Amino acid sequence: MRLKTTLLAASALALVAAAGASAEELTIATVNNSDMIIMQELSDRFTAETGHTLNWVVLEENVLRQRVTTDIATNGGSFDIVTIGAYEAPIWGAQGWLNSLDDFGDDYDYEDILEPVRNGLSVDGSLYAVPFYAESSFTFYRTDLFEAAGIEAPTEQITYDEFAEIVAAVHDPDNDVFGTCQRGKAGWGENMAFVGPMVNAFGGQWFDMDWNPTIDSPEWHAAITYYVDLMNAYGPPGASSNGHNENRALFADGRCATWIDATSAAGYIYNPDESSVADVTGFFQAPRQVTDKGTGWFWAWALAVPSSSQKVDAAKEFLAWATSKDYVELVGETKGWVAAPPGTRASTYANPAYEEAAPFAGTVLNSILAANPADPTLNPVPYTGVQFVAIPEFQGIGNFVGQQIAAALAGQTTVDEALAASQQMAVREMTRAGYID
């Protein structure tokens, strides 16, 4: 009875908006992660309530970004709803490429969305995307392997040098367990999501205060050399092909002793229906090195309605349903509270059922609230963003740098050559865009 009541409450906004309107087919471009898979599984509830049908276009993360960026920049109109992040939302909102989402009504409870998440998806106080989960990053580790190696889990933030010592001690390739699994797949939102905060930890930055690229700096060299050496010594074979999803699967299968990645993955790793290591997983802060600034990233995956959509009202109905407090409760009651969308709503973290099911809840919340995109690096910078730079040119620059670093990890080029090529490309693009002469 409670679930029925929850569903009725969740659909109230949609039913009001749909009154007198014909049913629509909505095309949704989305990413192939576990939270969106759950949303697809539950979306028949939305169809039953509203009559709207959903055409899901599910893509790997890099492909999604390319397809959606091309379609929205050309006003293509292929999608009624797009999955974007904290990088795209403010840039595209300011460009007029997205519909404002400030009109869902009081029942939606905008104030319940965590302030850093709400701010990260807004322009001049208007929300242009609504989050279905948000995240920072921390270190997953195998408690049983640490215990067997006589290693005490850190209670304070350790350095990357100390992390490497731990990784070496738990590396056991003869038993198909690797010391660490980190992102290697090229992409500004794939390997660079890990590499960017690591560079921050080593004291590096993307640009100086005059927007000159600094990718060939000693700090970048130290960070990328560390990364390549660590992964070649203690990572799984073919690491340059592994992104978030691949490493999540490796860790869940018990093949990684440590993994620094999205806090949002905790719900999957701690779910015994999905993970073989649910009962032997712990977590601690992502490492620092010369600074603790910008060592944990900030991200939100969110849903938005392109200005090119001809079905804006129906699309907004779906967004209001899929990112509501009642949807969080629906996931908790049908899929287990450990799988509830994390990082978006204060009410989730005030829910005793979620707190009991998710031992990581408090750490995740504190990590998200502590991330400061406005102050991400040791030295002052002119940009905002921890693992990305909030300018339109960053997507192309970040993808190119990610390709160069993936090539260095695979042994196809040296670190020096990769960073030199990256610096050259970044200077060219920033000059072309008018940031530097």
C-alpha positions as CSV (number, residue, x, y, z in Angstrom):
1,M,0.0,0.0,0.0
2,R,2.8,2.4,0.8
3,L,4.5,1.8,-2.6
4,K,1.1,2.4,-4.3
5,T,0.7,5.7,-2.4
6,T,4.3,6.7,-3.3
7,L,3.7,6.0,-7.0
8,L,0.5,8.1,-7.0
9,A,2.4,11.0,-5.3
10,A,5.3,10.7,-7.8
11,S,2.9,10.9,-10.7
12,A,0.8,13.8,-9.5
13,L,2.8,16.4,-11.4
14,A,2.9,14.3,-14.5
15,L,-0.8,13.7,-14.5
16,V,-1.7,17.3,-14.0
17,A,0.6,18.4,-16.8
18,A,-0.7,15.6,-19.1
19,A,-4.3,16.5,-18.6
20,G,-5.9,17.0,-22.0
21,A,-2.6,16.3,-23.8
22,S,-2.1,13.4,-26.2
23,A,0.4,10.7,-25.5
24,E,3.9,11.2,-26.9
25,E,6.9,9.0,-27.8
26,L,10.0,10.5,-26.2
27,T,13.5,9.7,-27.4
28,I,16.1,9.6,-24.6
29,A,19.8,9.6,-25.1
30,T,21.5,8.1,-22.0
31,V,24.6,6.5,-20.6
32,N,25.0,2.8,-20.0
33,N,25.5,2.9,-16.2
34,S,23.7,1.0,-13.5
35,D,21.5,3.9,-12.3
36,M,20.2,4.5,-15.8
37,I,19.6,0.8,-16.3
38,I,17.4,0.8,-13.2
39,M,15.6,3.9,-14.5
40,Q,14.8,2.0,-17.8
41,E,13.5,-1.0,-15.8
42,L,11.2,1.2,-13.8
43,S,10.1,3.5,-16.6
44,D,7.1,1.3,-17.5
45,R,5.5,2.9,-14.3
46,F,5.8,6.3,-16.0
47,T,4.3,5.0,-19.2
48,A,1.4,3.5,-17.3
49,E,0.8,6.7,-15.4
50,T,1.0,9.1,-18.4
51,G,0.6,7.2,-21.6
52,H,3.9,8.5,-22.9
53,T,6.2,5.9,-24.4
54,L,10.0,6.0,-24.2
55,N,12.6,5.2,-26.9
56,W,15.9,4.6,-25.1
57,V,19.1,5.3,-27.0
58,V,21.7,3.8,-24.7
59,L,25.4,4.6,-25.5
60,E,28.8,4.2,-24.0
61,E,29.9,7.4,-22.2
62,N,32.3,8.7,-24.9
63,V,29.9,7.9,-27.7
64,L,27.0,9.5,-25.8
65,R,28.9,12.8,-25.4
66,Q,29.9,12.9,-29.1
67,R,26.4,12.1,-30.4
68,V,24.6,14.5,-28.0
69,T,27.0,17.3,-28.5
70,T,26.8,17.1,-32.3
71,D,23.0,16.9,-32.2
72,I,22.4,19.8,-29.8
73,A,25.0,22.1,-31.4
74,T,23.4,21.6,-34.8
75,N,19.9,21.9,-33.5
76,G,19.4,18.4,-34.9
77,G,16.3,17.5,-32.8
78,S,17.1,13.8,-32.6
79,F,16.5,13.6,-28.8
80,D,13.7,14.9,-26.6
81,I,15.7,14.2,-23.4
82,V,19.5,14.0,-23.1
83,T,21.8,12.8,-20.4
84,I,24.5,15.4,-19.7
85,G,26.7,16.4,-16.8
86,A,27.9,19.3,-14.7
87,Y,30.3,20.3,-17.5
88,E,27.7,20.7,-20.3
89,A,24.7,22.0,-18.4
90,P,25.8,25.5,-17.5
91,I,27.6,26.0,-20.9
92,W,24.7,24.8,-23.0
93,G,22.2,26.5,-20.8
94,A,24.0,29.8,-21.4
95,Q,24.1,29.1,-25.2
96,G,20.3,28.7,-25.2
97,W,20.5,25.1,-26.2
98,L,18.5,23.8,-23.3
99,N,15.0,24.5,-21.8
100,S,14.9,26.0,-18.3
101,L,13.5,23.5,-15.8
102,D,12.2,25.9,-13.1
103,D,8.5,25.1,-13.6
104,F,8.0,21.6,-12.0
105,G,5.9,23.0,-9.2
106,D,6.3,23.0,-5.4
107,D,5.8,19.2,-5.1
108,Y,9.1,18.7,-6.8
109,D,11.0,20.4,-3.9
110,Y,13.9,22.0,-5.6
111,E,15.4,23.0,-2.3
112,D,15.8,19.3,-1.4
113,I,18.5,19.0,-4.2
114,L,21.9,19.5,-2.6
115,E,23.1,23.1,-3.1
116,P,26.4,22.2,-4.8
117,V,24.6,20.0,-7.3
118,R,21.8,22.5,-8.0
119,N,24.4,25.3,-8.5
120,G,26.5,23.1,-10.8
121,L,23.5,22.6,-13.1
122,S,22.3,26.2,-13.2
123,V,23.0,29.5,-15.0
124,D,22.1,32.8,-13.3
125,G,19.8,31.0,-10.9
126,S,17.9,29.0,-13.5
127,L,18.2,25.2,-13.6
128,Y,18.9,23.7,-17.0
129,A,19.3,20.0,-16.0
130,V,18.0,17.9,-13.1
131,P,20.3,15.3,-11.4
132,F,19.6,11.6,-11.2
133,Y,22.8,11.1,-9.3
134,A,25.8,13.1,-8.1
135,E,29.2,12.0,-7.0
136,S,32.7,12.8,-5.8
137,S,35.5,10.2,-5.8
138,F,37.1,8.0,-3.1
139,T,39.2,4.8,-2.8
140,F,37.5,1.4,-2.8
141,Y,39.6,-1.3,-1.2
142,R,39.3,-5.0,-0.3
143,T,39.2,-5.3,3.4
144,D,40.1,-9.0,3.3
145,L,43.2,-8.4,1.2
146,F,44.4,-5.6,3.4
147,E,43.9,-7.8,6.5
148,A,45.9,-10.6,4.9
149,A,48.7,-8.3,4.0
150,G,48.8,-6.8,7.5
151,I,47.7,-3.3,6.2
152,E,45.6,-1.0,8.3
153,A,43.1,1.0,6.3
154,P,43.9,4.7,6.3
155,T,41.8,6.9,8.6
156,E,43.3,10.1,7.2
157,Q,44.1,11.2,3.6
158,I,47.3,9.5,2.5
159,T,49.7,10.5,-0.3
160,Y,49.9,8.9,-3.7
161,D,53.4,7.6,-2.7
162,E,51.9,5.9,0.3
163,F,49.1,4.6,-1.9
164,A,51.7,3.0,-4.2
165,E,53.3,1.2,-1.3
166,I,49.9,-0.3,-0.3
167,V,49.2,-1.3,-3.9
168,A,52.5,-3.1,-4.2
169,A,51.8,-5.1,-1.0
170,V,48.3,-6.3,-2.2
171,H,49.3,-7.0,-5.8
172,D,48.8,-10.7,-6.5
173,P,48.6,-11.4,-10.2
174,D,49.3,-15.1,-9.8
175,N,45.8,-15.3,-8.2
176,D,44.3,-12.9,-10.8
177,V,44.1,-10.0,-8.3
178,F,45.8,-6.7,-9.3
179,G,47.0,-4.1,-6.9
180,T,45.0,-1.3,-8.5
181,C,42.5,-0.7,-11.3
182,Q,42.3,2.9,-12.6
183,R,40.7,4.5,-15.6
184,G,42.8,4.2,-18.8
185,K,40.2,4.6,-21.6
186,A,40.8,7.9,-23.4
187,G,38.2,10.6,-22.9
188,W,37.8,13.9,-21.0
189,G,35.2,12.2,-18.9
190,E,36.9,8.8,-18.8
191,N,40.7,8.6,-18.0
192,M,40.9,12.4,-17.5
193,A,38.3,12.2,-14.7
194,F,40.9,10.3,-12.7
195,V,44.0,12.0,-14.1
196,G,42.7,15.5,-13.6
197,P,42.4,15.3,-9.8
198,M,45.6,13.3,-9.6
199,V,47.4,16.2,-11.4
200,N,45.8,18.6,-9.0
201,A,47.2,16.5,-6.1
202,F,50.7,16.8,-7.6
203,G,50.3,20.6,-7.7
204,G,49.5,20.9,-11.4
205,Q,46.7,22.7,-13.2
206,W,45.4,23.0,-16.8
207,F,46.0,26.8,-17.3
208,D,47.7,29.6,-15.5
209,M,46.0,32.9,-14.6
210,D,46.5,34.2,-18.2
211,W,45.0,31.0,-19.7
212,N,48.3,29.7,-20.9
213,P,48.2,25.9,-21.0
214,T,50.6,24.2,-18.4
215,I,50.3,20.6,-19.5
216,D,54.1,20.3,-20.0
217,S,54.9,21.5,-16.5
218,P,57.0,19.5,-14.0
219,E,53.9,18.8,-12.0
220,W,52.1,17.1,-15.0
221,H,55.3,15.1,-15.8
222,A,55.5,13.9,-12.2
223,A,51.8,12.9,-12.1
224,I,51.6,11.2,-15.4
225,T,54.9,9.4,-14.9
226,Y,53.6,8.1,-11.5
227,Y,50.3,7.0,-13.2
228,V,52.0,5.1,-16.0
229,D,54.5,3.4,-13.8
230,L,51.8,2.5,-11.2
231,M,49.5,1.0,-13.7
232,N,52.2,-0.9,-15.7
233,A,53.5,-2.4,-12.5
234,Y,50.3,-3.2,-10.6
235,G,47.4,-2.7,-13.0
236,P,45.4,-5.3,-15.0
237,P,46.5,-6.1,-18.6
238,G,45.0,-3.8,-21.2
239,A,44.4,-1.0,-18.7
240,S,44.3,1.6,-21.5
241,S,41.0,0.1,-22.6
242,N,39.3,0.2,-19.2
243,G,37.0,3.0,-18.2
244,H,34.6,3.3,-15.3
245,N,32.3,0.4,-16.3
246,E,35.2,-2.0,-17.0
247,N,36.9,-1.2,-13.7
248,R,33.7,-1.5,-11.8
249,A,33.2,-4.9,-13.2
250,L,36.7,-6.0,-12.4
251,F,36.4,-4.8,-8.8
252,A,33.0,-6.4,-8.4
253,D,34.5,-9.7,-9.7
254,G,37.2,-9.6,-7.0
255,R,40.1,-8.8,-9.4
256,C,41.2,-5.5,-8.0
257,A,42.6,-4.7,-4.5
258,T,42.0,-1.0,-4.8
259,W,40.1,1.4,-7.1
260,I,39.9,5.2,-7.0
261,D,36.6,6.2,-8.7
262,A,33.1,7.6,-8.4
263,T,31.4,7.5,-5.0
264,S,28.2,6.6,-7.0
265,A,29.6,3.2,-7.7
266,A,29.3,2.3,-4.1
267,G,25.7,1.3,-4.4
268,Y,26.7,-1.3,-7.0
269,I,29.8,-2.6,-5.2
270,Y,27.9,-3.0,-1.9
271,N,24.9,-4.8,-3.6
272,P,25.4,-8.5,-3.1
273,D,23.2,-9.2,-6.1
274,E,25.7,-7.4,-8.3
275,S,29.1,-7.7,-6.6
276,S,31.1,-10.7,-5.3
277,V,32.9,-8.4,-2.8
278,A,30.0,-6.6,-1.3
279,D,30.9,-7.8,2.2
280,V,34.7,-7.2,2.0
281,T,34.8,-3.7,0.6
282,G,35.8,-0.6,2.5
283,F,36.6,3.0,1.4
284,F,38.9,5.9,2.2
285,Q,39.7,9.3,0.7
286,A,41.3,9.7,-2.7
287,P,45.0,10.3,-2.1
288,R,46.7,13.7,-2.0
289,Q,50.4,14.4,-2.8
290,V,51.7,17.9,-2.4
291,T,48.2,19.3,-1.8
292,D,44.8,18.1,-0.9
293,K,43.0,20.6,-3.1
294,G,41.0,19.1,-6.0
295,T,41.8,15.5,-5.1
296,G,38.2,14.4,-5.1
297,W,36.2,15.2,-8.2
298,F,32.7,16.6,-8.4
299,W,30.2,15.4,-11.0
300,A,26.5,15.1,-11.6
301,W,24.8,13.0,-14.3
302,A,21.6,14.8,-15.1
303,L,18.7,14.9,-17.6
304,A,17.9,17.9,-19.8
305,V,15.5,18.9,-22.5
306,P,17.1,20.3,-25.7
307,S,15.6,23.5,-27.2
308,S,15.2,21.5,-30.4
309,S,12.7,19.1,-28.9
310,Q,9.1,19.4,-30.2
311,K,7.8,17.6,-27.1
312,V,9.0,19.8,-24.3
313,D,6.0,19.4,-21.9
314,A,6.0,15.6,-22.1
315,A,9.8,15.6,-21.7
316,K,9.5,17.7,-18.6
317,E,7.0,15.3,-17.1
318,F,9.5,12.5,-17.4
319,L,12.3,14.6,-15.8
320,A,10.0,15.5,-12.9
321,W,9.1,11.9,-12.4
322,A,12.6,10.4,-12.8
323,T,14.5,12.8,-10.5
324,S,11.9,13.3,-7.7
325,K,12.0,12.3,-4.1
326,D,9.3,9.7,-4.8
327,Y,11.4,8.1,-7.6
328,V,14.3,7.7,-5.0
329,E,11.8,5.9,-2.8
330,L,10.5,3.8,-5.6
331,V,14.1,2.6,-6.3
332,G,14.7,1.9,-2.7
333,E,11.6,-0.1,-2.2
334,T,11.8,-2.1,-5.4
335,K,15.6,-2.5,-6.0
336,G,16.9,-2.2,-2.4
337,W,17.9,1.0,-0.6
338,V,21.6,0.4,-1.4
339,A,20.7,1.0,-5.1
340,A,18.9,4.3,-4.4
341,P,20.3,7.2,-6.5
342,P,23.0,8.9,-4.5
343,G,24.3,12.4,-4.0
344,T,21.3,14.5,-5.2
345,R,18.7,15.0,-2.4
346,A,19.1,15.8,1.2
347,S,16.0,13.7,2.0
348,T,17.8,10.6,0.8
349,Y,20.5,11.1,3.5
350,A,17.9,11.7,6.2
351,N,16.2,8.5,5.4
352,P,17.0,5.8,8.0
353,A,16.4,3.0,5.5
354,Y,19.1,4.4,3.2
355,E,21.5,5.1,6.1
356,E,21.1,1.5,7.3
357,A,21.6,-0.1,3.8
358,A,24.4,2.2,2.7
359,P,27.4,2.4,5.1
360,F,29.1,4.8,2.7
361,A,26.3,7.3,2.8
362,G,27.9,9.8,5.2
363,T,31.3,9.7,3.5
364,V,29.7,10.2,0.1
365,L,27.7,13.2,1.3
366,N,30.7,14.8,2.9
367,S,32.8,14.2,-0.2
368,I,30.3,16.0,-2.4
369,L,29.8,18.9,0.0
370,A,33.6,19.3,0.4
371,A,34.4,19.4,-3.4
372,N,35.1,23.0,-4.4
373,P,35.1,23.6,-8.2
374,A,35.8,27.2,-7.5
375,D,39.1,26.5,-5.8
376,P,40.4,23.3,-7.3
377,T,44.2,23.7,-7.4
378,L,47.3,24.5,-5.4
379,N,47.9,27.7,-7.3
380,P,45.2,30.2,-8.4
381,V,43.5,29.5,-11.7
382,P,41.0,31.4,-13.8
383,Y,38.6,28.5,-14.2
384,T,36.1,26.5,-12.3
385,G,36.0,22.7,-12.3
386,V,37.9,20.0,-10.4
387,Q,38.3,17.3,-13.1
388,F,37.3,19.5,-16.0
389,V,37.6,23.2,-17.0
390,A,34.2,24.9,-17.5
391,I,34.9,26.4,-20.9
392,P,33.5,25.1,-24.3
393,E,37.0,24.4,-25.6
394,F,37.8,21.9,-22.8
395,Q,35.9,19.0,-24.4
396,G,38.2,18.9,-27.4
397,I,41.4,19.6,-25.4
398,G,40.5,17.1,-22.7
399,N,39.8,14.4,-25.3
400,F,43.1,14.9,-27.1
401,V,45.1,14.9,-23.9
402,G,43.2,11.8,-22.8
403,Q,44.2,10.1,-26.0
404,Q,47.9,11.0,-25.6
405,I,48.0,9.7,-22.0
406,A,46.2,6.5,-23.0
407,A,48.9,6.0,-25.6
408,A,51.6,6.6,-23.0
409,L,50.0,4.0,-20.7
410,A,49.8,1.5,-23.6
411,G,53.5,2.1,-24.4
412,Q,52.8,3.6,-27.8
413,T,54.5,6.9,-26.9
414,T,56.5,8.3,-24.0
415,V,55.2,10.5,-21.2
416,D,57.4,13.4,-22.5
417,E,56.0,13.0,-26.0
418,A,52.4,12.7,-24.9
419,L,52.6,15.9,-22.8
420,A,54.5,17.8,-25.4
421,A,51.8,17.0,-28.0
422,S,49.1,17.9,-25.6
423,Q,50.7,21.2,-24.7
424,Q,51.1,22.0,-28.4
425,M,47.4,21.2,-29.2
426,A,46.1,23.1,-26.2
427,V,48.1,26.3,-27.1
428,R,46.8,26.1,-30.6
429,E,43.2,25.7,-29.5
430,M,43.4,28.4,-26.9
431,T,45.0,30.8,-29.4
432,R,42.3,30.0,-31.9
433,A,39.6,30.7,-29.4
434,G,41.1,34.0,-28.4
435,Y,42.1,33.3,-24.8
436,I,45.8,33.9,-25.6
437,D,47.7,35.7,-28.4
